C-alpha cells in the first residue's frame, strides 16, 4: 500500500474513533461550567459531584491520601471543597474523568501514559505560573491551569486508540529531530492539537478552553493572545525537561518568546525547579486517580 494511501486510511480510522469515543460523564462538564461562574456556591458543586457515586468515591479516596496529608478523615465532598478549594476539586474531578475516558490496560503504554500525565501536570503548573508572572487576571490563571493540564489530550487519544502506529510517529519524530506535529500531519493528515480541540468540543468544554487546546502548538503573538502564548511557552519549557524519545521532538523557544517572559537566566532555572517539584507531586497523585 502506498504511503499516501496508508495515511489516508489512518485518517479515516482516527475520525471514526473520535466519533465512537464515549462522552465524559455529564457531571464533569457541569462542574467545569459551574466553576466558571462568579456566583457559584460550594453547595452547588457538592450537589453536582455527589450525583456520580464513582467520581465521588474516587475523589474522597484521593483527598484522604498521603498526598494531601489531611490531619483527619474527610467524609464529605463539602469538606473536601472547604479544605482544598473549589478549583482544586474541579481540577481533580476533570483529571479523573479524562483519565478514565482515555486509558487502556496495556502494559506497553502504561509508562508513556504516566509520563504524559506527569508532563501535563507540569505544564499546568508552569502555564499558571507564567500567567501570574505576566499578571493576567486570576480567573484567566485558573483557565490556564486547566488548559495546561488538558492541552495534549489529543496525544493521549492517539496513544490509547492507535498505540502501535502512534508509537512509530513518536519514534520517527525523535529519531529525525522533526517536530511531532509535522510527523503527525504526514502520517495521519491531522495532529494532536487539532484532535484535542475536537475532543474538547465533543465533550462540551468551554469555548476558550477548547481554543487554547486546539491552538497550543501554534506560536502566537503574546500581545494578541497572551493566554495562548503562556501555554505555548510553558509547553516548550516542560517538553525540554523530558527525553523526546518519550514525547516526541519539540522545538525550543525563540528569543522573542524568552524576552516576553521577562525573566533572567536564574529566574528561568527557578521556574523549571518549581515545575519539577509539581511533577514530583503529581506522580503520587496519578497513582490514585488512575
Backbone bond lengths (Angstrom), bond angles and torsions (degrees), N, CA, C in turn:
res aa  C-N    CA-C-N  psi(-1)  N-CA   C-N-CA  omega(-1)  CA-C   N-CA-C  phi
1 X - - - 1.472 - - 1.533 109.15 -
2 X 1.309 117.85 133.35 1.459 121.54 179.42 1.515 110.31 -63.85
3 X 1.342 114.94 151.59 1.467 120.30 -178.48 1.522 111.40 -57.56
4 X 1.338 117.04 -41.72 1.461 120.87 -179.20 1.525 110.66 -64.20
5 X 1.334 116.63 -41.39 1.462 120.23 178.22 1.520 110.81 -64.15
6 X 1.317 116.07 -40.17 1.468 120.32 -179.95 1.526 110.63 -63.90
7 X 1.326 117.28 -43.43 1.460 120.20 -178.52 1.528 111.04 -67.62
8 X 1.337 116.58 -34.29 1.469 119.75 177.31 1.534 109.95 -67.61
9 X 1.324 116.08 -37.69 1.455 120.25 178.10 1.524 110.46 -65.55
10 X 1.331 116.20 -42.69 1.463 120.07 177.30 1.520 110.91 -61.75
11 X 1.335 116.65 -39.46 1.460 120.22 177.69 1.526 110.60 -59.40
12 X 1.333 116.91 -42.19 1.465 120.99 179.34 1.527 110.80 -64.53
13 X 1.338 116.90 -40.45 1.458 120.58 178.20 1.530 111.18 -63.54
14 X 1.336 115.67 -42.31 1.469 120.38 -179.93 1.521 110.47 -62.99
15 X 1.320 116.67 -45.13 1.466 120.72 -179.57 1.532 111.07 -62.12
16 X 1.336 117.06 -39.46 1.465 120.22 179.20 1.536 110.20 -67.88
17 X 1.332 116.93 -42.57 1.464 120.22 179.43 1.521 111.09 -62.43
18 X 1.320 116.35 -35.34 1.467 120.33 178.67 1.533 110.23 -64.17
19 X 1.326 116.49 -40.95 1.466 120.67 179.10 1.527 110.88 -67.62
20 X 1.335 116.23 -40.09 1.461 121.19 -175.03 1.525 113.52 -78.07
21 X 1.321 117.16 -16.27 1.466 120.12 -176.66 1.531 109.51 -63.50
22 X 1.338 117.62 131.97 1.468 118.97 -178.86 1.521 112.47 -66.60
23 X 1.308 115.41 155.87 1.462 120.92 177.09 1.527 109.65 -73.00
24 X 1.319 115.63 156.82 1.455 119.52 170.92 1.527 109.00 -68.66
25 X 1.333 117.66 151.45 1.468 118.91 174.07 1.531 110.77 -52.63
26 X 1.310 116.35 136.66 1.462 121.70 -176.92 1.521 112.16 -54.07
27 X 1.321 116.78 -36.40 1.463 120.41 -176.36 1.527 111.35 -60.29
28 X 1.322 117.81 -34.01 1.465 120.57 -178.34 1.526 110.51 -65.59
29 X 1.325 116.27 -46.31 1.465 120.30 178.83 1.524 110.25 -64.78
30 X 1.323 116.72 -38.59 1.466 120.06 178.57 1.525 111.15 -63.15
31 X 1.316 116.88 -40.69 1.473 120.64 178.97 1.524 110.37 -65.03
32 X 1.338 116.77 -45.09 1.471 120.84 -179.98 1.524 110.62 -59.86
33 X 1.320 116.98 -47.22 1.466 120.68 -177.68 1.527 111.58 -69.60
34 X 1.335 116.76 -36.75 1.466 119.67 -179.97 1.519 111.26 -65.26
35 X 1.337 117.45 -38.95 1.470 120.03 -177.61 1.523 112.28 -72.64
36 X 1.320 117.06 -8.94 1.470 120.04 173.89 1.524 111.92 -75.93
37 X 1.327 116.02 -22.48 1.464 119.85 -175.13 1.528 110.82 -82.74
38 X 1.319 115.27 141.92 1.464 120.72 178.66 1.526 111.28 -67.81
39 X 1.331 116.60 -27.39 1.466 120.74 -171.83 1.521 113.53 -95.44
40 X 1.331 118.65 3.14 1.456 120.08 -176.23 1.530 110.41 -64.44
41 X 1.321 116.04 143.85 1.465 120.89 -178.74 1.526 110.49 -109.74
42 X 1.323 115.35 157.38 1.463 121.17 175.51 1.517 110.79 -57.82
43 X 1.332 115.72 -40.43 1.465 120.81 -178.64 1.534 110.90 -61.47
44 X 1.335 116.94 -40.02 1.465 120.52 -179.56 1.526 110.59 -64.09
45 X 1.333 117.01 -44.30 1.463 120.54 179.70 1.524 110.26 -65.00
46 X 1.322 116.43 -41.30 1.465 120.50 178.06 1.525 110.44 -59.00
47 X 1.323 116.80 -45.51 1.469 120.53 -178.90 1.527 111.69 -62.87
48 X 1.337 116.09 -40.94 1.462 119.84 179.82 1.527 111.21 -62.76
49 X 1.331 116.38 -50.97 1.464 120.37 -177.00 1.529 110.69 -63.78
50 X 1.306 116.55 -37.43 1.467 121.05 -176.27 1.524 113.16 -67.62
51 X 1.332 117.53 -14.84 1.471 119.10 178.05 1.521 111.91 -73.85
52 X 1.343 118.01 -15.60 1.465 121.47 179.00 1.524 108.44 -114.42
53 X 1.341 116.19 104.48 1.464 120.93 -174.49 1.524 112.20 -63.81
54 X 1.334 117.26 -38.43 1.467 120.20 -177.31 1.530 111.04 -65.51
55 X 1.328 116.36 -45.03 1.464 120.32 179.82 1.527 110.17 -67.74
56 X 1.323 117.20 -41.66 1.467 120.78 179.26 1.524 111.21 -59.95
57 X 1.335 115.92 -44.22 1.465 120.51 -179.17 1.520 111.44 -63.36
58 X 1.340 116.04 -46.07 1.464 119.30 -179.22 1.528 111.02 -67.29
59 X 1.309 117.22 -37.53 1.464 120.57 178.72 1.533 110.80 -61.27
60 X 1.334 117.05 -45.98 1.460 120.57 179.81 1.530 111.08 -66.23
61 X 1.321 116.48 -34.45 1.463 120.26 176.24 1.528 110.32 -61.77
62 X 1.332 116.20 -43.64 1.462 121.03 179.63 1.532 110.82 -65.95
63 X 1.319 115.87 -46.21 1.465 120.78 -177.50 1.530 111.05 -61.95
64 X 1.325 117.49 -34.24 1.462 121.55 -178.62 1.527 113.28 -88.34
65 X 1.320 117.29 7.63 1.460 120.86 -178.98 1.523 111.30 -80.26
66 X 1.325 114.19 168.16 1.466 120.03 177.66 1.525 111.61 -63.31
67 X 1.340 116.39 -22.47 1.468 120.40 -179.57 1.520 111.19 -56.41
68 X 1.339 116.86 -42.41 1.462 120.80 -178.53 1.531 112.17 -93.01
69 X 1.331 117.38 -19.03 1.463 120.80 173.84 1.519 114.36 57.34
70 X 1.322 117.48 44.56 1.467 120.61 179.79 1.531 110.71 -66.34
71 X 1.331 118.22 138.48 1.470 120.52 -179.14 1.526 113.25 -69.26
72 X 1.340 116.25 -19.93 1.463 119.56 178.12 1.526 109.16 -147.03
73 X 1.326 114.80 162.87 1.461 121.10 -177.62 1.528 111.28 -63.12
74 X 1.347 115.31 135.57 1.456 121.84 175.92 1.525 107.92 -99.98
75 X 1.324 116.85 120.47 1.452 121.28 -173.32 1.527 113.86 -104.31
76 X 1.325 118.75 -13.67 1.460 119.91 -174.65 1.520 111.71 -135.61
77 X 1.329 115.19 156.31 1.461 121.59 176.19 1.526 109.55 -62.40
78 X 1.323 116.43 -36.64 1.465 120.44 179.96 1.524 110.86 -59.91
79 X 1.339 116.57 -43.54 1.466 120.52 177.68 1.528 110.61 -63.19
80 X 1.324 116.19 -41.93 1.465 120.42 -179.24 1.526 110.88 -60.67
81 X 1.334 116.38 -43.96 1.465 120.47 179.48 1.526 110.54 -65.75
82 X 1.328 116.77 -41.16 1.460 120.81 -178.49 1.522 111.41 -63.08
83 X 1.330 117.33 -35.81 1.460 121.14 -176.02 1.526 112.32 -86.80
84 X 1.343 116.69 -45.07 1.463 120.35 -175.89 1.518 113.40 -88.69
85 X 1.326 116.43 -25.59 1.456 120.17 -175.50 1.514 110.46 98.05
86 X 1.298 115.40 150.91 1.459 121.77 -174.67 1.531 112.21 -61.84
87 X 1.333 117.34 -41.11 1.452 119.87 -174.92 1.527 112.03 -75.24
88 X 1.315 117.44 -33.59 1.465 119.79 175.31 1.526 110.11 -64.27
89 X 1.324 116.53 -43.06 1.471 120.68 177.39 1.522 110.00 -63.90
90 X 1.341 117.09 -43.14 1.471 120.83 176.48 1.530 110.93 -55.54
91 X 1.333 117.49 -45.07 1.458 121.28 -178.65 1.529 111.72 -64.22
92 X 1.324 116.52 -38.41 1.465 120.62 178.21 1.526 110.85 -66.41
93 X 1.323 116.87 -44.76 1.463 121.38 179.77 1.528 110.29 -61.45
94 X 1.327 116.62 -43.57 1.462 121.12 -179.68 1.529 110.35 -64.80
95 X 1.319 116.98 -41.94 1.460 121.04 179.39 1.517 110.97 -63.23
96 X 1.319 116.41 -43.65 1.467 121.13 178.61 1.532 110.22 -59.44
97 X 1.335 116.63 -45.51 1.456 120.74 -177.13 1.517 112.95 -65.67
98 X 1.330 117.09 -46.95 1.465 120.28 -177.82 1.520 110.44 -69.19
99 X 1.328 117.33 -41.72 1.462 119.99 -179.75 1.519 110.96 -62.65
100 X 1.326 117.27 -39.93 1.460 120.24 178.76 1.528 112.02 -68.50
101 X 1.340 116.95 -32.86 1.468 120.87 -178.75 1.523 112.01 -76.15
102 X 1.332 116.39 -32.01 1.464 121.05 -175.19 1.521 110.11 -121.27
103 X 1.305 116.40 71.32 1.454 120.27 177.80 1.516 108.80 -148.64
104 X 1.321 116.17 155.96 1.463 121.49 175.49 1.521 107.73 -135.45
105 X 1.325 117.44 154.43 1.457 120.07 178.98 1.519 113.36 -79.77
106 X 1.330 117.47 4.35 1.460 121.71 -175.77 1.529 111.76 -64.75
107 X 1.327 115.87 124.00 1.464 120.39 177.15 1.527 110.36 -64.64
108 X 1.318 115.52 -25.30 1.470 120.81 -178.04 1.525 111.53 -64.04
109 X 1.325 116.11 -35.54 1.466 118.98 -177.07 1.527 113.43 -102.77
110 X 1.334 117.14 -3.86 1.469 119.29 -175.47 1.525 111.81 -58.47
111 X 1.325 116.81 -45.74 1.460 120.30 -179.39 1.526 111.25 -63.41
112 X 1.339 115.91 -41.53 1.460 119.78 179.34 1.523 111.35 -65.99
113 X 1.333 117.20 -39.47 1.457 120.37 178.74 1.528 111.01 -64.58
114 X 1.338 116.52 -40.39 1.476 119.72 177.72 1.526 110.36 -62.93
115 X 1.338 115.77 -44.46 1.468 119.43 178.71 1.522 110.55 -62.91
116 X 1.330 116.31 -38.53 1.462 121.17 178.26 1.521 110.64 -58.29
117 X 1.339 116.93 -50.64 1.461 119.59 -176.55 1.522 112.67 -70.45
118 X 1.318 117.47 -34.85 1.468 119.73 174.73 1.531 109.57 -60.17
119 X 1.327 115.04 -47.30 1.463 119.99 -179.60 1.526 111.19 -64.55
120 X 1.340 116.19 -35.71 1.455 120.00 179.16 1.528 111.66 -65.86
121 X 1.323 117.01 -42.74 1.462 119.81 176.34 1.526 110.45 -64.81
122 X 1.332 116.86 -37.22 1.461 119.79 176.37 1.513 111.89 -63.62
123 X 1.341 116.19 -42.92 1.467 120.30 178.91 1.524 110.64 -65.45
124 X 1.339 116.63 -39.28 1.470 120.19 178.17 1.522 110.68 -59.60
125 X 1.328 116.31 -47.50 1.468 120.38 -179.80 1.520 111.10 -64.66
126 X 1.340 116.01 -42.98 1.463 120.33 -178.27 1.526 111.13 -65.81
127 X 1.325 116.64 -41.96 1.471 120.73 -179.95 1.521 110.59 -62.49
128 X 1.328 115.90 -43.70 1.463 119.44 179.48 1.524 111.29 -66.23
129 X 1.335 117.25 -39.13 1.465 120.88 178.37 1.527 110.99 -63.46
130 X 1.337 116.38 -41.42 1.467 119.67 178.73 1.529 109.87 -66.38
131 X 1.337 116.41 -39.53 1.465 119.64 175.88 1.515 111.55 -59.24
132 X 1.329 116.12 -36.61 1.464 120.90 178.40 1.536 110.10 -70.15
133 X 1.335 116.14 -42.24 1.465 120.67 178.13 1.531 110.85 -59.33
134 X 1.339 115.54 -39.86 1.469 120.95 -178.54 1.526 112.18 -84.74
135 X 1.367 115.55 3.97 1.470 121.77 175.91 1.532 112.68 58.76
136 X 1.327 116.32 39.59 1.461 119.83 173.01 1.523 108.93 -73.04
137 X 1.329 118.52 154.77 1.472 120.94 -179.94 1.521 111.72 -56.43
138 X 1.335 116.09 150.61 1.457 121.38 -177.75 1.514 113.74 -55.17
139 X 1.326 116.78 -40.51 1.465 120.80 -179.97 1.522 110.66 -63.65
140 X 1.323 116.05 -36.54 1.457 119.99 179.24 1.531 110.51 -70.95
141 X 1.324 116.76 -35.31 1.462 120.45 176.70 1.529 110.43 -62.19
142 X 1.320 117.36 -39.32 1.466 121.03 177.22 1.528 110.57 -64.16
143 X 1.334 116.26 -42.15 1.463 120.50 177.30 1.526 110.29 -61.53
144 X 1.331 116.85 -39.92 1.459 120.90 -179.05 1.521 111.29 -63.98
145 X 1.327 117.31 -36.05 1.467 119.43 177.82 1.524 109.82 -61.96
146 X 1.321 116.97 -48.06 1.470 120.75 -178.60 1.533 110.13 -64.80
147 X 1.336 116.40 -40.85 1.470 119.75 178.85 1.526 110.69 -62.86
148 X 1.331 117.03 -40.86 1.460 120.08 177.19 1.513 111.91 -64.13
149 X 1.309 116.03 -38.39 1.460 120.96 -179.76 1.526 111.55 -65.35
150 X 1.337 116.77 -36.84 1.461 120.92 -172.02 1.527 114.06 -109.74
151 X 1.318 118.52 4.30 1.460 119.76 -171.00 1.531 112.85 -61.02
152 X 1.329 117.91 -29.81 1.461 120.47 -176.88 1.534 112.97 -105.24
153 X 1.326 117.93 29.02 1.470 118.38 179.03 1.530 110.85 -63.51
154 X 1.327 117.73 -22.30 1.461 120.06 174.74 1.521 111.48 -65.16
155 X 1.334 116.58 -36.84 1.470 120.85 175.88 1.527 109.69 -63.66
156 X 1.326 116.62 -46.11 1.459 120.81 -178.85 1.528 110.47 -62.48
157 X 1.330 116.32 -40.56 1.465 120.80 177.12 1.524 110.68 -58.50
158 X 1.323 117.39 -49.96 1.460 120.99 -178.60 1.527 111.44 -66.30
159 X 1.311 116.36 -37.53 1.456 120.93 -178.21 1.527 111.79 -66.16
160 X 1.328 116.12 -37.71 1.469 119.51 -176.60 1.529 112.66 -87.93
161 X 1.324 117.60 -30.02 1.458 120.89 -177.14 1.524 113.01 -91.45
162 X 1.327 117.46 -27.92 1.466 122.11 -175.60 1.526 109.43 -136.51
163 X 1.318 115.36 59.48 1.465 120.80 -169.21 1.522 112.83 -55.55
164 X 1.326 118.14 -56.20 1.472 120.62 -173.32 1.527 112.63 -63.60
165 X 1.340 119.60 -52.83 1.474 117.57 179.63 1.524 112.97 -65.12
166 X 1.349 117.03 -32.33 1.465 116.33 -177.88 1.527 111.38 -75.45
167 X 1.318 118.21 -33.27 1.462 119.45 174.07 1.523 110.85 -62.05
168 X 1.330 116.07 -32.45 1.464 120.05 176.27 1.529 110.71 -69.37
169 X 1.330 117.25 -36.15 1.468 120.83 175.45 1.535 109.91 -61.60
170 X 1.316 117.22 -45.99 1.475 121.17 179.27 1.526 110.07 -63.52
171 X 1.338 116.03 -43.11 1.463 120.06 -179.96 1.530 111.20 -60.92
172 X 1.327 116.24 -43.62 1.465 120.80 179.51 1.530 111.20 -64.31
173 X 1.328 116.69 -42.35 1.460 120.98 178.31 1.529 110.78 -59.48
174 X 1.326 115.94 -44.60 1.467 121.32 179.87 1.526 111.41 -66.64
175 X 1.328 116.22 -48.04 1.464 120.39 -174.48 1.526 112.25 -65.05
176 X 1.313 116.27 -36.94 1.466 120.20 -175.27 1.524 113.56 -100.58
177 X 1.348 116.37 4.08 1.470 120.60 -177.85 1.526 110.60 50.18
178 X 1.318 114.36 47.50 1.456 122.07 -178.44 1.526 107.99 -115.56
179 X 1.342 118.05 129.59 1.473 119.26 -177.97 1.519 112.62 -49.02
180 X 1.317 115.50 138.80 1.458 121.75 -175.18 1.523 111.75 -55.45
181 X 1.339 117.69 -42.55 1.470 119.59 -176.11 1.526 111.88 -64.47
182 X 1.313 117.63 -30.31 1.467 120.01 178.92 1.523 110.41 -70.27
183 X 1.330 116.61 -42.92 1.470 120.20 177.31 1.528 109.92 -64.41
184 X 1.325 117.10 -40.59 1.466 120.98 177.88 1.525 111.19 -60.16
185 X 1.312 116.61 -45.14 1.473 119.98 -178.85 1.522 110.91 -62.03
186 X 1.315 115.86 -38.98 1.467 119.42 -179.63 1.531 111.49 -69.82
187 X 1.334 116.84 -39.27 1.463 120.75 -175.36 1.525 113.24 -85.07
188 X 1.355 116.04 -29.65 1.464 119.81 -170.12 1.526 114.21 -123.27
189 X 1.334 116.68 -8.81 1.468 121.84 -174.25 1.532 111.29 61.07
190 X 1.297 116.57 24.86 1.464 123.15 173.85 1.520 106.91 -160.67
191 X 1.330 118.09 -179.34 1.458 119.97 177.32 1.527 109.90 -143.55
192 X 1.323 115.39 169.70 1.462 119.21 -171.91 1.519 112.58 -67.04
193 X 1.334 118.89 -29.02 1.464 120.25 178.64 1.530 110.33 -68.27
194 X 1.331 116.07 -45.22 1.468 120.37 177.51 1.528 110.75 -60.91
195 X 1.332 116.07 -45.53 1.464 120.28 179.36 1.531 111.15 -65.06
196 X 1.328 116.50 -37.25 1.459 119.68 177.15 1.516 111.90 -62.13
197 X 1.332 115.99 -41.11 1.462 119.77 176.51 1.520 111.72 -63.82
198 X 1.331 116.40 -37.81 1.470 120.56 178.18 1.536 110.94 -66.76
199 X 1.328 116.36 -40.27 1.461 120.09 176.05 1.519 110.92 -62.43
200 X 1.329 115.62 -43.89 1.466 120.31 179.89 1.527 110.59 -60.16
201 X 1.333 116.80 -40.38 1.463 120.13 176.80 1.526 111.08 -67.17
202 X 1.329 116.45 -42.44 1.476 121.04 -179.99 1.522 110.47 -60.05
203 X 1.327 115.62 -37.35 1.465 121.07 -177.22 1.536 112.22 -92.20
204 X 1.327 116.07 9.88 1.468 121.65 174.66 1.528 113.71 59.39
205 X 1.331 116.15 38.51 1.457 119.37 172.93 1.533 108.98 -66.52
206 X 1.315 118.12 155.71 1.469 120.19 174.72 1.526 111.02 -55.53
207 X 1.325 116.43 147.60 1.465 121.38 -174.16 1.529 112.80 -57.90
208 X 1.347 117.40 -41.70 1.464 118.48 -177.12 1.527 111.31 -68.48
209 X 1.333 117.74 -30.45 1.460 121.30 175.92 1.524 110.64 -71.17
210 X 1.320 117.04 -43.84 1.467 121.33 177.94 1.525 111.28 -59.66
211 X 1.329 115.97 -40.15 1.468 119.63 -179.34 1.520 111.40 -66.13
212 X 1.331 117.11 -42.19 1.458 120.11 178.78 1.526 110.78 -61.32
213 X 1.316 116.98 -42.93 1.463 120.85 179.65 1.526 110.28 -63.68
214 X 1.326 117.28 -46.41 1.465 121.59 -176.18 1.526 112.88 -66.52
215 X 1.336 117.52 -29.12 1.472 121.06 -173.64 1.521 113.98 -106.37
216 X 1.328 117.67 8.71 1.470 118.38 -169.83 1.523 113.60 -70.17
217 X 1.319 119.15 -15.77 1.470 120.57 178.10 1.527 112.37 -92.02
218 X 1.322 117.34 -0.25 1.463 120.78 -178.09 1.522 110.19 -99.45
219 X 1.338 118.42 124.86 1.463 119.59 174.15 1.524 109.19 -62.58
220 X 1.305 117.04 122.40 1.462 121.48 -172.26 1.519 110.83 -116.62
221 X 1.309 116.01 151.43 1.459 120.51 177.76 1.523 109.36 -68.26
222 X 1.337 117.96 117.92 1.465 119.77 -179.76 1.520 113.21 -57.89
223 X 1.320 116.74 -33.67 1.462 119.89 -178.79 1.530 111.83 -71.52
224 X 1.337 117.01 -35.18 1.457 121.00 -177.97 1.529 112.20 -84.51
225 X 1.339 117.03 -32.20 1.461 120.79 -174.32 1.535 108.91 -145.12
226 X 1.341 117.27 70.74 1.466 120.22 -173.97 1.524 114.16 -60.05
227 X 1.335 118.23 -36.61 1.459 119.49 179.88 1.530 110.58 -66.06
228 X 1.340 116.68 -39.46 1.461 120.41 176.59 1.516 111.61 -64.13
229 X 1.332 117.05 -38.98 1.460 121.14 177.98 1.525 110.76 -65.22
230 X 1.332 117.62 -39.07 1.468 121.47 177.61 1.520 110.69 -58.83
231 X 1.332 116.31 -45.66 1.465 120.63 -178.63 1.527 110.70 -68.28
232 X 1.310 117.42 -43.39 1.462 121.31 -179.29 1.524 110.78 -59.94
233 X 1.324 116.11 -47.39 1.467 120.82 -178.30 1.529 110.53 -66.34
234 X 1.328 117.13 -43.27 1.462 120.61 179.22 1.527 110.73 -61.43
235 X 1.314 116.40 -43.17 1.469 120.98 179.63 1.522 110.58 -59.02
236 X 1.330 116.85 -44.16 1.469 120.75 -179.65 1.531 111.04 -67.34
237 X 1.321 117.07 -40.88 1.467 119.96 -180.00 1.529 111.16 -63.78
238 X 1.324 116.33 -43.92 1.467 119.80 -177.62 1.529 110.49 -71.94
239 X 1.324 118.40 -39.10 1.466 120.35 177.20 1.527 111.12 -58.54
240 X 1.327 116.52 -34.64 1.468 120.06 -179.32 1.529 112.00 -68.10
241 X 1.336 117.35 -12.54 1.459 121.85 179.48 1.528 111.33 -90.65
242 X 1.344 117.32 -2.71 1.463 122.15 -177.50 1.521 110.76 -120.68
243 X 1.323 114.92 154.86 1.461 121.73 174.29 1.522 108.08 -69.90
244 X 1.325 117.88 127.66 1.463 118.38 -177.63 1.527 112.51 -74.36
245 X 1.326 117.70 -1.78 1.458 120.12 169.89 1.521 110.44 -69.91
246 X 1.325 116.27 -22.21 1.463 121.62 179.57 1.526 111.19 -90.47
247 X 1.330 117.03 -42.73 1.466 119.52 -172.16 1.522 113.98 -118.21
248 X 1.325 117.94 8.27 1.454 119.80 -178.76 1.518 111.36 83.35
249 X 1.323 115.20 158.92 1.459 120.32 -177.92 1.528 110.68 -73.05
250 X 1.318 115.55 137.22 1.466 121.06 178.41 1.519 109.23 -130.37
251 X 1.316 116.13 132.91 1.456 120.45 177.85 1.522 110.30 -68.98
252 X 1.310 115.36 148.54 1.455 120.07 178.04 1.518 111.90 -79.04
253 X 1.317 114.68 -172.58 1.458 121.08 -179.85 1.524 110.52 -88.75
254 X 1.327 116.16 149.08 1.458 118.45 173.77 1.524 108.94 -91.10
255 X 1.315 115.24 171.44 1.469 120.37 -172.79 1.527 112.41 -64.21
256 X 1.331 117.36 -32.15 1.465 119.02 -178.95 1.530 110.53 -68.05
257 X 1.324 116.66 -36.03 1.459 120.53 178.75 1.526 110.96 -70.55
258 X 1.322 115.99 -40.55 1.462 120.32 177.12 1.525 109.96 -63.68
259 X 1.338 115.58 -41.91 1.467 119.67 179.51 1.523 111.22 -63.49
260 X 1.334 117.15 -37.25 1.475 120.77 179.71 1.523 111.20 -62.79
261 X 1.318 116.71 -33.49 1.465 119.66 176.91 1.528 111.01 -58.73
262 X 1.327 116.14 -36.05 1.461 119.91 179.29 1.512 113.74 73.39
263 X 1.340 117.32 25.07 1.458 121.77 -179.12 1.526 109.92 -111.65
264 X 1.324 116.37 143.30 1.460 119.08 172.53 1.533 109.10 -81.96
265 X 1.334 116.63 175.28 1.465 120.78 -175.23 1.525 111.92 -58.73
266 X 1.322 116.54 -40.59 1.456 120.55 -179.02 1.536 110.87 -65.38
267 X 1.318 116.48 -38.82 1.466 120.42 179.41 1.527 112.01 -69.67
268 X 1.341 116.87 -34.18 1.460 120.14 175.91 1.527 110.19 -65.13
269 X 1.326 116.25 -40.99 1.473 120.40 176.34 1.524 110.04 -60.69
270 X 1.343 116.73 -42.58 1.460 120.76 178.03 1.518 112.26 -62.11
271 X 1.333 116.39 -38.29 1.459 120.78 177.85 1.523 110.14 -63.81
272 X 1.308 116.97 -44.47 1.463 121.10 179.30 1.528 111.25 -63.42
273 X 1.322 116.82 -38.57 1.464 120.43 179.35 1.521 111.27 -65.44
274 X 1.330 116.94 -40.58 1.462 120.84 178.20 1.520 110.38 -64.71
275 X 1.332 116.79 -40.56 1.464 120.58 178.20 1.532 110.31 -64.28
276 X 1.329 117.62 -39.81 1.464 120.79 178.95 1.523 111.04 -61.96
277 X 1.311 116.87 -37.93 1.471 120.74 176.85 1.529 109.73 -60.66
278 X 1.332 116.43 -44.61 1.461 120.53 179.90 1.533 111.53 -65.38
279 X 1.326 117.01 -35.93 1.466 120.75 177.01 1.528 110.08 -65.25
280 X 1.318 116.83 -41.93 1.466 120.37 178.27 1.530 111.10 -62.61
281 X 1.323 116.81 -39.53 1.462 120.59 176.98 1.527 110.79 -64.23
282 X 1.319 115.72 -37.54 1.468 120.26 -176.25 1.523 112.09 -65.53
283 X 1.323 118.26 -28.06 1.465 120.64 -177.46 1.516 111.18 -58.80
284 X 1.317 117.11 -43.78 1.457 120.50 178.55 1.526 111.00 -70.25
285 X 1.316 115.75 -39.62 1.454 119.82 -179.36 1.522 111.59 -62.84
286 X 1.319 117.01 -40.48 1.463 121.61 -177.32 1.527 111.39 -65.62
287 X 1.305 116.91 -33.14 1.462 120.45 177.32 1.526 111.10 -60.31
288 X 1.338 115.41 -30.06 1.456 120.51 -175.68 1.519 113.28 -88.85
289 X 1.317 117.72 -36.20 1.459 118.82 -175.48 1.518 112.74 -87.51
290 X 1.332 117.20 -13.67 1.460 120.10 -177.90 1.522 111.88 -77.96
